[in-house]
Amino acid sequence: MQLFPSALCSDQSRANMALPFLCLICFSVLYYFLFFTVPSKPHNVQRVAFHFQPIKNWMNDPNGPMLYKGYYHFFYQWNPYAAVWGNITWGHAVSKDLIRWHHLEVALIPNQWYDLYGCWSGSATLVEEGKPIITYTGWSNASHSEDHKVQMQALAMPADYGDPLLRKWVKAPGNPIITAPQGIDSNFFRDPTTAWKGADGKWRMLVGSKENMTGMALLYRSPDFLNWRKAITPLHSVNGTGMWECPDFYPVSISDTYGLNTSAYGQGVMHVLKVSFVHDYYTVGTYITSNDTFLPVQSNLDVGIGLRYDYGKYYASKSFFDANKNRRILFGWVNESDGEAADISKGWASVQAFPRKVWLDKETNCSLLHWPIEELESLHRSKVTLDSVSLWKGSVTVVEGIKGAQLDVEATFDLPEINDAEIMDVSAENAQLMCSEKGASRNGVIGPFGFLVLATDDEMEHTAIFFVVVNSKDGWKVLVCSDQSRSSLATNLDKTTYGSFSNLSGSQTSVSVRILVIQEANQAKNMANYYFDKLNGTPPPSPNRARTIYYPDQSEGTSPPPTHAITSHVSSDRNYDEFYYQEHIICWCNSCYGTY
């Protein structure tokens, strides 16, 4: 791994500067992610080590996560026969910690007329006495459909509620429980949500659909979970958004980071509505229980036109309430960069993003914050710490001592004076385009700077995780980018550059980042998700985490120790098996300057 700068200013502007250049300071904590067992076969080295994936073949949407009798259950769309989409069943795995998973028998297979073409996505609900029920979409062979493939909703129950592993599931004899209503194309009617109970004692559930190009979450009510009736109006709809896949609807506390049971409502509670189409979009708002409708806090942040869960590869997400630790956990599907031929060759396709805790941002009350679940830290084997590194224009610093390709990286960059930041209009609509067009190798003003992860010795292969501080028309912002254009020398890969931004206050003196890095599929690439703590240098509190921030007062080209420092310590005593790959981490900057 390397730390790098870009070109914080042009050569001409540097010549016009009378005051000395300051540098960006990088402090990082690097934990090895060196996992459960050393691979026994060469092809196993291509597989990820801490993201969930089945033993082989194709996987897509996460389904029905829940906690039952001390076990976390995770279901997923799985093709048991090939590494391409098709023959969709519900794979099933259990875990005690959301990290180490044990694969069980397939939970649902397409063997009834109403699901003969596939058991598609759905959810799990804990009903009376905490008993789980699965609702899912069946892709049927109903004869009245023009293409003989109608989507309808079905129900399954455990064969033995006393089995904590829930190894066997039985489909309800009354299936299907819901079919497409009049006016709705039955080919666009799927993905039932976790149900919640209202004050009247009736259950509510959403099904994703559309009418023409209006996306909608159709609302259904039931007194017994078997007989469902559609509400007159949808819970919510947005014109021009098209089909709403994989809806999710859940409450969040307005005063704390803890999670809430899905049936919670009332004072002190807001709700999140999330849907999937192209990306995972969400909005925060008020659930109006009197008529079962939803009102976003801000209309300009409505579903599909506002916020996204993630600005990389992340889709069909599903959340659940973890009563064990009083938190809401979020899963999401990550399709990979390989083509179909490569997937078939290696025998598997897709992973699940690492589980995240999610809660309401108390500063905005209209957006969410995510952070990797705390169990992740049990994977830490050892650490490498790099303190007070000065990043000048064009500088490259290799982080020595890294012996793995599975890493947890935390870093703080101290910023120079941001008043001289370049003018660039950055918004949610163009942030990814700005990351792609500007790139990591150009000369800017304050940035690009950041990390080159999974870098080869000659740096011909690397993924740049970089930042650019800009003066946008609506305030200071920091552009956050993942440039995968040089992640591999192979040409048959998706090398999309991803990016977003965070607002930056004029008084802010540092930005911080946490990056989870993995390597897989013979590619030096980063499939990390980015977890930002509002880029203010202060992550959510956790044990054994601290940071060192230095404010040097030396001129460029000198090397005395900094005279101003805030220091603290980090410790870890975790151990884990080594992983095969060894790659470099580089801290770099193309453009780093400021007046002091």
Buried (B, 14 or more C-beta within 10 A) or exposed (E): BBBBBBBBBEEEBBEEEEEBBBBBBBBBBBBBBBBEEEBEEEEEBBBBBBBBBBEBBBBBBBBBBBBBEEBBBBBBBBBBEBBBBEBBBBBBBBBEEBBBBEEBEBBBBBEBEBBBBBBBBBBBBBBEEEEBBBBBBBBBBBEEBEEEBBBBBBBBBBEEBEEEBBBEBEBBEEBBBBBBEEEBBBBBBBBBBBBBBEEEEBBBBBBBBBBEEBBBBBBBBBEEBBEBEBBEEBBBBBBEBBBBBBBBBBBBBEEEBBBBBBBBBEEEBBBBBBBBBEBBBBBBBBBEEEEBBBEBBBEEBBBBBBBBBBBBBBBBBBBBBBEEBEBBBBBBBBBBBBEEEBBBEBBBBBBBBBBBBBBBEEEBEBBBBBBBBBBBBEBBBBBBBBBBBBBBBBBBBBBEEBBBBBBBBBBBBBBBBBEBBBEBEBEBEBBBEBBBEBBBBBBBBBBBBBBBBBBBEEBEBBBBBBBBBBBBEEEBBBBBBBBBBBBBEBEEBEBBBBBBBBBBEEEBBBBBBBBBBBBBBBBBBBBBBBBBBBBBBEBBEEEBBEBBBBBBEBEBEEEEEEEEBEEEEBEBEBEBEEBEBEBBBBBBBBBBBBEE
